[in-house]
């Protein structure tokens, strides 16, 4: 049985932490199909109202190696701009990955912007090796936050 592995990522942004967290994390299922339609075909809540235990599904275009991903929100502290979610279907679950969780915290920066901190933990299925998937995962996460950032900079009244 494979042991758990992890990767971390930090992304600096000129956007204030609460706005970026709301747009890129809490409401990403609404924004993603609009901001990155070449990657996310559609997205929607499956269960719940956005609180702990809620499940949302992202349906991808052929730009991704899998057609969907479902994630369950395990922890949420909106005031601290922090959450933890578990991948429960798609996204490599059952094919290459046994389990995967992501912990995201968007912290205020001294310049009025923010720093996104992502800690992803995963357990591969036996016999599966990670090659360039971690780099691709980091690129994907960075692209999500940068797309939300660009939207928020262009729309200063959004998510205030």
ChimeraX attribute file (.defattr): number of C-alpha atoms within 10 A of each C-alpha:
attribute: neighborCount
match mode: 1-to-1
recipient: residues
	/A:1	8
	/A:2	12
	/A:3	9
	/A:4	12
	/A:5	11
	/A:6	13
	/A:7	14
	/A:8	14
	/A:9	14
	/A:10	15
	/A:11	14
	/A:12	17
	/A:13	21
	/A:14	17
	/A:15	22
	/A:16	20
	/A:17	21
	/A:18	20
	/A:19	22
	/A:20	29
	/A:21	27
	/A:22	18
	/A:23	24
	/A:24	22
	/A:25	20
	/A:26	18
	/A:27	15
	/A:28	21
	/A:29	20
	/A:30	15
	/A:31	21
	/A:32	22
	/A:33	19
	/A:34	13
	/A:35	16
	/A:36	15
	/A:37	13
	/A:38	14
	/A:39	16
	/A:40	22
	/A:41	17
	/A:42	19
	/A:43	20
	/A:44	16
	/A:45	16
	/A:46	15
	/A:47	13
	/A:48	13
	/A:49	11
	/A:50	16
	/A:51	16
	/A:52	16
	/A:53	16
	/A:54	16
	/A:55	22
	/A:56	20
	/A:57	20
	/A:58	24
	/A:59	20
	/A:60	21
	/A:61	16
	/A:62	12
	/A:63	10
	/A:64	13
	/A:65	10
	/A:66	13
	/A:67	16
	/A:68	19
	/A:69	18
	/A:70	21
	/A:71	24
	/A:72	23
	/A:73	21
	/A:74	17
	/A:75	15
	/A:76	20
	/A:77	12
	/A:78	14
	/A:79	7
	/A:80	14
	/A:81	21
	/A:82	20
	/A:83	21
	/A:84	20
	/A:85	22
	/A:86	20
	/A:87	21
	/A:88	19
	/A:89	15
	/A:90	18
	/A:91	21
	/A:92	20
	/A:93	18
	/A:94	13
	/A:95	11
	/A:96	16
	/A:97	17
	/A:98	17
	/A:99	18
	/A:100	21
	/A:101	20
	/A:102	21
	/A:103	18
	/A:104	22
	/A:105	24
	/A:106	27
	/A:107	20
	/A:108	20
	/A:109	16
	/A:110	8
	/A:111	10
	/A:112	11
	/A:113	18
	/A:114	23
	/A:115	20
	/A:116	22
	/A:117	17
	/A:118	22
	/A:119	15
	/A:120	21
	/A:121	16
	/A:122	19
	/A:123	19
	/A:124	22
	/A:125	18
	/A:126	12
	/A:127	8
	/A:128	12
	/A:129	10
	/A:130	9
	/A:131	8
	/A:132	8
	/A:133	10
	/A:134	14
	/A:135	11
	/A:136	11
	/A:137	13
	/A:138	17
	/A:139	12
	/A:140	12
	/A:141	15
	/A:142	18
	/A:143	13
	/A:144	19
	/A:145	21
	/A:146	17
	/A:147	17
	/A:148	25
	/A:149	20
	/A:150	14
	/A:151	17
	/A:152	21
	/A:153	12
	/A:154	10
	/A:155	10
	/A:156	11
	/A:157	9
	/A:158	12
	/A:159	13
	/A:160	11
